């Protein structure tokens, strides 16, 4: 896949204190295989679906141990310029732009409502080699208690056009680049325990949502929501055995009409 337009989700990785356990879990649930770990880059290990790079796992750096979580990276043609906009719009830079060999340049940041994300300026590593195929990334949503902060920030840092789902029962916004919707934003309700911070939920594609949930829970994962059918696919939200949240979606099994939206 070519370098993605600015603001497009282009890569995902996660830190796990038990990397081998994470590899076993995701290989069984998503069918991933894994490349050699790169000791030069902190034992960063790429995951593959059908031979294409779709994500990576890495052990925590000393002093960085904590809750495992998936980190979504957004494409940028100039990471330094993106970092400037992050700061100007109330975000916090957690890691300054760092060149990773000739692969590209990365940085980590936190948006004002608390969700952590990454920025990736592609070099030889352009990001996902496949999307929306079994085992590959498909979609992501920012879950936040302060949607106004997140919306204002994201649309200032990246060239998004925003539209809101008109359904009054849910506060859900979508972010478009050109004609393509690339990201969602959901207001966190009281269903979320107060100690759960804002986060970005990453969806991986599966052939059969119910089978993937059964495999995940058998291996120690926790079902958080679903499985539920929707106009976008049949999906479920899970936590892996090390506490990292993610969702699975079968995009071939759809139900219902697409929701009406309005530009905002």
C-alpha positions, 0 to 999 in steps of 0.5 A, spaced: 500 500 500 502 506 498 503 512 503 496 514 506 494 521 506 495 525 512 491 523 518 489 516 515 490 511 520 496 507 518 499 503 523 498 500 530 502 496 535 502 494 542 507 494 548 506 487 552 510 485 558 509 478 556 510 478 548 510 471 547 503 470 550 501 476 546 503 472 540 500 466 542 493 469 543 493 474 537 495 468 532 490 464 535 484 469 535 486 473 528 491 468 525 497 472 525 504 470 524 510 474 526 517 476 524 523 476 527 524 480 533 529 486 531 533 487 537 536 493 534 529 496 535 527 494 542 525 487 540 520 490 535 516 484 532 511 485 526 505 481 525 503 478 519 496 476 516 496 472 509 504 474 509 502 482 509 504 486 515 498 488 519 501 490 526 507 489 531 508 487 538 514 490 543 516 489 550 516 495 554 522 499 555 525 499 562 520 504 566 515 503 561 511 497 564 504 498 565 497 497 562 498 494 555 494 498 550 494 498 542 496 505 539 494 507 533 498 511 528 496 517 524 500 518 517 503 525 517 508 528 511 512 532 516 512 529 523 515 535 526 510 540 523 504 535 526 507 535 533 507 543 532 500 543 531 499 538 537 502 543 541 498 549 539 492 545 540 492 543 547 495 536 546 501 533 550 507 530 546 509 524 550 515 522 545 518 527 540 519 525 533 524 520 533 527 517 526 527 509 526 532 507 521 530 508 514 523 506 516 520 512 518 519 517 523 515 516 529 512 520 535 507 519 541 502 524 543 496 525 548 490 529 545 486 534 550 481 529 553 486 523 554 487 518 548 494 517 546 496 516 539 502 516 534 504 519 528 508 516 523 512 519 517 513 514 512 520 512 510 521 505 507 515 502 512 509 505 509 504 502 514 499 497 513 500 492 507 493 490 508 486 493 511 479 490 511 481 483 510 481 477 515 487 479 520 488 486 518 486 493 521 479 495 519 477 501 523 478 505 529 474 510 534 476 515 539 472 513 546 472 520 550 468 523 555 470 530 553 468 529 545 468 537 544 475 537 546 477 531 542 473 534 536 476 540 536 483 538 537 483 532 531 480 537 526 485 542 527 491 537 527 489 533 521 485 535 515 479 532 517 472 534 515 467 532 520 460 529 520 455 527 526 450 521 526 443 524 527 441 519 532 439 523 538 441 516 542 448 516 541 453 522 540 458 519 534 462 523 530 466 521 523 472 524 520 473 524 513 479 525 508 476 527 501 470 522 500 473 517 505 471 516 512 477 514 516 476 515 524 470 515 529 469 518 535 464 516 541 462 519 547 463 515 553 457 513 557 456 512 564 457 504 562 464 505 562 467 505 569 470 512 571 477 509 572 477 508 564 481 513 561 479 516 554 482 511 549 482 509 541 479 503 540 482 499 534 478 494 530 481 488 526 477 484 521 475 477 522 471 472 518 466 470 523 465 475 529 462 469 534 468 464 532 473 470 534 470 471 540 469 464 542 477 463 541 479 470 545 475 468 551 477 461 551 484 464 551 483 468 557 480 474 553 474 478 556 468 480 552 466 487 553 460 488 548 457 484 543 457 480 539 452 485 535 450 486 528 450 493 525 450 496 518 457 496 518 458 489 520 458 484 526 462 486 531 464 485 539 469 489 543 474 485 547 480 485 552 486 481 551 489 477 557 494 483 558 488 488 558 489 491 551 482 493 549 481 491 541 475 489 537 473 484 532 469 485 526 466 481 520 464 486 515 461 481 510 455 480 515 451 487 516 444 488 518 440 495 518 440 501 514 446 506 514 445 511 519 443 518 517 449 524 518 449 531 517 456 535 516 458 539 522 
